[in-house]
Amino acid sequence: MARDKAGVLWLYQGTGRGGFATRAKVGAGWRIYDKIAGGSDLNGDGRPDLLATDTAGVLWLYKGTGSATTPFAARTKIGAGWGIYNELAAVGDIAGAPAGDLLARDKAGVLWLYLGKGDGTFAPRTKVGAGWNEYGQLAGIGDGDRDGRPDLLAFSAASQYLYGGTGSVSVPLRRRQLASLPYVNDRGNLIA
């Protein structure tokens, strides 16, 4: 999924060979959201879903449909008060939940885990730790280290770090490892 500057959301379907098919327009009007996170099955139906917070701090769930022409069902309100976070990452089941989990970083740099309940909602948050403001972006990447659990990728100014999922609510992420993925910084420069 990608959103352009005009607020149009686009679907780039994977080809299964490491690339993407021609983009398909999902719809306009996505500028109302300041954070979008997707790729995790949040309601346990086997399809990836999308989460978005609007500028009023309301979190919305777009359930995946499995259709390339209409990839999401109408939005469902999860709840208000999400404006306290400056980053969201739908990471999949990193902590042993019935479905995908959500990581949210607050403006003080504290990372919080919202354990997925399997119906598109979340259990009360659990503190993961402080100091996460060193990262400009957090992204759920699936099973990056091939241990059967989804992982988190964190981007700093010059490096990327992999945090492996553990399956534990009390310690959902392993210590960081330097990731060797190509990274384009905010000026468009490739950093190896």
C-alpha positions in Angstrom: 0.0 0.0 0.0 1.2 3.5 -0.8 -0.4 6.9 -0.3 0.5 9.8 -2.7 0.7 13.5 -1.8 -2.9 14.0 -3.1 -4.2 11.5 -0.6 -4.9 8.7 -3.0 -4.2 5.2 -1.7 -2.6 2.7 -4.1 -2.3 -1.1 -4.0 0.9 -2.7 -5.2 0.2 -6.5 -5.4 3.3 -8.7 -5.0 4.1 -10.8 -8.0 5.6 -13.7 -5.9 8.9 -13.2 -7.7 10.3 -10.3 -5.6 8.5 -7.5 -7.5 5.2 -5.7 -7.8 2.4 -5.7 -10.4 1.1 -2.4 -11.8 -0.5 -0.3 -9.1 -4.3 -0.2 -8.6 -6.1 2.7 -7.2 -7.9 1.9 -3.9 -9.4 5.4 -3.4 -9.0 9.1 -2.6 -9.5 10.9 0.6 -6.7 9.3 2.7 -5.1 12.6 3.7 -7.4 12.6 6.7 -5.1 10.1 8.3 -1.8 11.0 9.8 -0.7 7.4 10.5 -1.4 4.3 8.4 -0.1 0.8 9.3 -1.0 -2.4 7.4 0.0 -5.9 6.5 -1.1 -7.7 9.7 -4.2 -9.9 10.1 -6.0 -8.2 13.0 -9.3 -10.1 13.0 -8.1 -13.7 12.4 -9.7 -14.2 9.0 -6.3 -14.9 7.2 -6.3 -11.6 5.3 -4.1 -8.5 6.0 -5.9 -5.5 7.4 -5.1 -1.8 7.6 -5.2 0.6 10.5 -5.3 4.4 10.3 -5.5 7.2 12.8 -7.2 10.4 11.7 -6.0 13.9 12.8 -8.5 13.8 15.7 -6.8 10.7 17.1 -9.4 8.2 16.2 -8.1 4.7 15.2 -10.0 3.0 12.3 -9.8 -0.6 11.1 -10.1 -1.4 7.4 -10.6 -5.2 7.2 -9.0 -6.9 4.2 -11.3 -8.5 1.7 -8.9 -10.5 -0.4 -10.1 -8.7 -3.5 -7.6 -6.7 -5.7 -10.3 -4.3 -6.9 -11.8 -3.7 -3.5 -9.1 -4.6 -1.0 -10.8 -3.3 2.2 -14.3 -3.3 3.7 -15.8 -0.1 5.1 -13.9 1.3 8.1 -14.8 0.3 11.6 -14.0 2.6 14.6 -11.6 1.1 17.1 -11.5 4.0 19.5 -10.4 7.6 20.3 -7.3 8.8 22.1 -4.7 7.5 19.6 -3.3 11.0 18.9 -0.8 10.5 21.7 1.2 8.3 19.3 3.6 9.4 16.6 4.2 6.0 15.1 2.2 2.8 14.6 3.4 -0.6 13.3 1.0 -3.5 12.6 3.5 -6.3 13.2 1.6 -9.5 13.1 1.5 -11.9 16.0 4.8 -11.1 17.8 3.5 -11.8 21.3 1.3 -14.9 21.1 -2.0 -13.3 20.5 -5.0 -14.9 18.7 -4.3 -12.5 15.8 -2.0 -9.6 14.8 -0.6 -7.2 17.4 0.0 -3.4 17.2 3.1 -1.4 18.4 2.6 2.3 19.1 5.2 4.8 20.0 4.2 7.8 22.1 5.7 11.3 21.8 8.1 10.7 24.7 9.6 7.7 22.8 7.9 4.9 24.8 6.9 1.9 22.8 3.6 0.2 23.7 2.3 -3.2 22.7 -1.4 -3.7 22.0 -2.1 -7.5 22.0 -4.5 -8.5 19.2 -7.7 -10.1 20.5 -8.6 -11.7 17.2 -11.7 -9.6 16.5 -9.9 -6.4 15.2 -9.6 -5.0 18.7 -6.8 -5.0 21.2 -6.1 -5.8 24.9 -5.0 -2.9 27.1 -1.5 -1.7 26.3 1.7 -3.1 27.8 4.9 -1.0 28.0 7.7 -2.4 25.9 10.3 0.2 26.7 11.6 3.7 26.4 14.1 5.3 24.0 12.4 4.5 20.7 12.5 8.2 19.5 15.9 7.4 18.0 14.0 5.8 15.1 12.3 7.8 12.4 10.1 4.9 11.3 9.0 1.5 12.6 7.6 -1.2 10.3 6.3 -4.8 10.7 8.1 -6.9 8.1 6.9 -10.4 8.6 9.4 -13.1 9.5 12.7 -11.4 8.7 14.9 -13.8 10.7 13.1 -17.0 9.6 12.2 -18.2 13.1 8.5 -18.4 12.5 7.6 -15.1 14.2 7.0 -11.7 12.7 9.6 -9.0 13.3 10.0 -5.3 13.6 12.3 -3.2 11.5 13.4 0.2 13.0 15.0 2.9 10.9 17.5 5.4 12.4 19.2 8.2 10.5 22.0 5.9 9.2 21.0 2.3 10.0 18.2 -0.2 10.2 17.7 -2.6 13.1 15.8 -5.9 13.3 13.9 -6.7 16.5 12.8 -10.3 16.4 9.4 -11.2 17.7 9.5 -13.6 20.7 5.9 -14.8 21.2 5.9 -13.4 24.8 3.7 -10.6 26.0 6.2 -9.6 28.8 9.1 -9.4 26.4 7.7 -9.2 22.8 11.0 -8.2 21.1 14.5 -9.6 21.2 17.5 -7.2 21.4 18.2 -5.4 18.2 20.4 -6.6 15.4 21.9 -4.5 12.7 19.9 -5.2 9.5 21.6 -5.3 6.2 18.8 -3.9 4.0 19.2 -1.1 1.6 17.8 2.1 3.0 16.8 5.4 1.3 17.0 8.3 3.8 14.7 11.3 3.8 16.8 13.1 1.1 16.5 10.2 -1.3 20.0 8.9 -0.9 20.6 5.2 -0.8 22.5 4.0 2.3 24.0 0.5 2.1 
